[in-house]
Amino acid sequence: MAACFYKSTRSNDLTITSSEAIVKGLAHDGGLYVPIEFPVVEKSFEELMDMNYRELAFYIMKKYFTDFDDKELLECVNKAYDGKFEAEDIAPLVERKGVYFLELFHGPTLAFKDMALSILSHLLKTASKKLNITREIVILTATSGDTGKAALEGFADVDGIKIIVFFPEDGVSDIQKRQMITQKGKNTFVVGIEGNFDDAQRGVKEVFADKEFNEELDKKGYMFSSANSINIGRLIPQIVYYFSAYLNMLKEEKITKNERINIVVPTGNFGNILAAYYGKKMGLPVNKLICASNENNVLYDFINTGVYDIGREFKKTISPSMDILISSNLERLIYDLSGNDNDLVSDLMAKLKESGVYVISDEMKKGLKDFYGGYIDDDETCDTIKEVYEDSNYVIDTHTAVAYAVYKKYKKDTGDETKTIIASTASPFKFTRSVMKAIDANVEGYDDFKLIKEMSNITDMNIPKGIKDLEKREILHNRQCKNDEIKKVITDILK
Ligand SMILES: *Cc1c(COP(=O)(O)O)cnc(C)c1O
């Protein structure tokens, strides 16, 4: 098998291995690591059909992480996709209303981030061992809710690594906060920060950029790293479930060999949909990639006009994990569309930083024909949840509802009858209040914990393990700090 090497989207000078890319996360020039050449799937779909999720994960990831030996990678895969997922087949496909919902939320924190974060910790640990890094890795993360908990679960009790999560005291839901402060694992640390998410994010970024502080910690035997979604170790594992979904459709004879499918993804940082695009480059038969946005519709405009413009108001919506103006992973698509032109990518990213806008050429725009962009507002999101529930007794969360509603628009626009997968990115139990409001207006005055029970009662769904008895779990973290005390807290923790 050909070795897969990586380089930055912004320069040509350095070629590195997958281990190095995973440990570094972000390139020194601010670019993102991309594979120099895309591996292809050379086994037939008949052969792949017999594999279970873990076997398929190993097969796909081995093509990218070529400097891991079989034993190392197998161990990572087996540790990641085990009993902590409540679904036997990890990512089940559910047919409703003529489409296929790919349920990616059966991991410990009820959102699709578990699919990647449950393996990133093991990849990182293995990579640092391979590179003979003797310092202990300290993962620093600022979170607006979902990523923090998924990272804590992924890294809990992985030795040689500590994880410190900062969350804004004013910026997360009761459930999200409780999920984090009850986190087990002796290497996990959770700190509430005074202020909102931007304050927490800024504070943590300053720590990463503080040379003196990093040198001080280096002397004590520590190095910082991040579990951010730009790490190639988070992106590659996401390709697996698109193949798995396709193979499930083949197995159940919903499609014939090599029949093309559409994939709809509710999009924020452009990671999940980029994984589907990478899948297509590897040989997955994809017709359209449908990029669904909420009212933060920067990507919708970009796909339709070729202009990326963040000069607009940031909107808080009921699909908060998609409330984002700068979709970092789009840089990897731009790189691909430009024919791997790192100078051009550097130039566009500099423009984005300086003026908040960039425009791609007509030639590059042609590459966007694989994509369709759509967006919907909060009212339509609620209506969609209600409609799907009433028509088919299936409860979807707010993010998945955005995807399904955009798909309906697409179908009306184009008349395309291609079989379609909807990436279902969160359990409805994770966004209980909005979902319950949509399907049953009678919930005023209920607290979040009571709402969970009520949702289980009226929909006849079991409460997922990850939040069951959350109210009764022991609170294990009570650290709090002000924004300017972050370094002090880190020093305290690492003493
Ligand atoms: C993170 C997240 C998204 C957005 O995924 P990206 O890879 O950032 O595009 C969508 N839905 C949910 C529930 C999420 O947690």
The ligand as a MOL file (V3000), in Angstrom:
LIG
                    3D

  0  0  0     0  0            999 V3000
M  V30 BEGIN CTAB
M  V30 COUNTS 15 15 0 0 0
M  V30 BEGIN ATOM
M  V30 1 C -20.7130 19.9560 15.4640 0
M  V30 2 C -22.1120 19.6890 15.0340 0
M  V30 3 C -22.5680 19.9730 13.7170 0
M  V30 4 C -21.6770 20.6180 12.6760 0
M  V30 5 O -20.7060 19.7510 12.1960 0
M  V30 6 P -19.4300 20.3230 11.3770 0
M  V30 7 O -18.5560 19.1650 11.1690 0
M  V30 8 O -18.8220 21.3600 12.2880 0
M  V30 9 O -19.9480 20.9150 10.1230 0
M  V30 10 C -23.8660 19.6470 13.3870 0
M  V30 11 N -24.7130 19.1020 14.2980 0
M  V30 12 C -24.3170 18.8120 15.5580 0
M  V30 13 C -25.3020 18.2410 16.5180 0
M  V30 14 C -23.0140 19.0940 15.9810 0
M  V30 15 O -22.6330 18.8300 17.2490 0
M  V30 END ATOM
M  V30 BEGIN BOND
M  V30 1 1 1 2
M  V30 2 1 2 3
M  V30 3 2 2 14
M  V30 4 1 3 4
M  V30 5 2 3 10
M  V30 6 1 4 5
M  V30 7 1 5 6
M  V30 8 2 6 7
M  V30 9 1 6 8
M  V30 10 1 6 9
M  V30 11 1 10 11
M  V30 12 2 11 12
M  V30 13 1 12 13
M  V30 14 1 12 14
M  V30 15 1 14 15
M  V30 END BOND
M  V30 END CTAB
M  END
